[in-house]
Amino acid sequence: MANIKTYGVDVSGYQLDTLAFFQQLKNTGASFAIVKITEGLGYVNPNATNQVINADKVGMDTAGYHFARFGGNVALAEQEAAFFINQASARLAKGSILALDYEDDASGDVNANTAAMIAFMDAVKAAGFIPWSYSYKPYYDEHTNLGAIVQKYPNSTWVAGYPLSNTPDFNHFPSVEGVSVWQYSNNWQGLGVDGNVLLLDWPEYTHGNEGEKTMAKPTAAVWDKNGKWYTDKQFKKLANGMIKHMDSYYYFENGKRIDNAFRFEYDFMYYLGKDGKAVQGVQKIGNKSYDFGTDGTYYLRGVK
């Protein structure tokens, strides 16, 4: 997994809000920042405004999240959503991702908790933003019906789960439904900030069509010479990235074909099989089953 490119961070009032800090995060490889905006009905992160501004200044994608206190109370969930949306709207562009952080105060009623979460996310959607939910696998499993949430809001899950190492080791992936982002570290690059990896694309608000994806269709062929692959017949330009060749897609790095490995391209994750081809369908890799779809776009849909 050494070639994963789409890393990001999430920050709260515990992290700095300076331009220098976000430039350091960007320089270290973070391409997005999810900023805590609010909690409950009264708390606003005092660093949120500058955190969003400075993440944007250094070229990072930005999003916001709310730490929920509503448990299984739909009416309270709608109040917290209104509070969050009001504060987020002052800091983030319409159509941004607004995530519901649901990891505390759940009631003992799974159905009530799920209904409250969906009510919150419905309010976010109605306000013109993209709703996500966040928690860790045991909490999702014990307190929510995540399947019902994902059925209404596909690819809306941001899940936490930390492997033994400070890298996104997919042998320790916390498999839940609809994952777009995995928070895999609470001390990313030793910078005292949560680290995340984007598994699908960073969504664009499309008025009801989130989750629809198309993969770019490069048509350049490649030629090999002395164990290296090139994109020109003069053998001067080494092949790099995902390239269509002989009706299949391959991934190259400095002229080397990559086999048996995950790679990110076009903001999606792919797997290159033993013959170098990007795989389709459900594939068993290690001890996990990965769904790469069957519609000719090859990107990773989910992991079980």
Disulfide bonds with the S-S distance in Angstrom:
none
